[in-house]
Amino acid sequence: MTEAEVERYFTWAVRRAGGQTYKFRSPTHSGVADRIACLPNGETWFVEIKKIGGRISPLQHMFAEDMHRLHQNYACLWSKEEIDQWLP
């Protein structure tokens, strides 16, 4: 499964659960998460989508560390199964 297929499934699954996703790009900060997910329970998540066998870049690791340090919700999801387990 390609990363694009995992990302499409993620968007579909969040919408099915009553939430919304937004594609996230920051022109001044490399390594930001692929998606912002707003869930119906009021939670907002920064979500990096990867395919199985993909890799997280050093800048993506730094972004994840920043999110944890700032007490933000962050997840890196690698498959449909992980997406299903992550959703409430």
N, C-alpha and C positions, 0 to 999 in steps of 0.2 A: 504494500500500500504506500502510495506517495504521500509526502507531507501535505500537498494540496488536498488530497482525499481525506486525510485526518482532519484538516482544518474545516473542510465542508461538513464533515460529520459533526464536529464540535459545534459549529454554528447551528446546524439542524437540531442537535440534542438540546442545546441551551434554549432555543426557541420552543421546542416541544415541552420543556419544563416551565415555560412561561416567562423566560428571560430574554435578554437581547445582547448581542455581541457587536463590538465595533472594532474595525481594523485600526490598528494603532501604528502610526509612523511619526517619528520625531526627527525633523531635519537637522537638529543640533545635537542629538544624543544617539550614538550608535549603540546597539545591543538591547534596546527596549523590547518588551514582550510583544508578540504578534497581535494579541487581541485583548480588549477590555471586555469583561463579561459582567453584566448587571443582572443579578438574579432576583427572582420575585420575593425572596426573604429579606431584601435590602442590602445584601452583600455585593461588593464590587471586587472583582478579581483581575489581576494582571496575569495573562496566561500565555506561556510560550508553547507553541505546537511544534512537535518534532515527529519524524517517522522513526520507527524502530531501526536502529543502526545509525541514526543521525548523530550529530555532535553539537554540543553547546559551546559557543565561542567564548573566549576569555571575557569579552565585553558583556555577553549575556550572563555569564557567571557574576560579574560585577553588578549588573542590574538586579539580579536575584538577591544578592547580598544586601544591596541598598534597600530593596523592598522589605526584606526581613528586619533589617535594622530600624526601618521606619514603621514597623508593625503593620505593613500592608499585606493584603491577601495576594499570594503569588503561587502559581503552580506551573510546572512543566509537564505536559501530558504527551505521551508517546503512542497511544493506540486508542481504538474505539473502546476497548475494555477499560482502560484507565479513565477515559472520559465518563463512561457510565458509572464507575465507582466514585468519581469525584463529584458528580452532580448530587444535590440533596434529594 
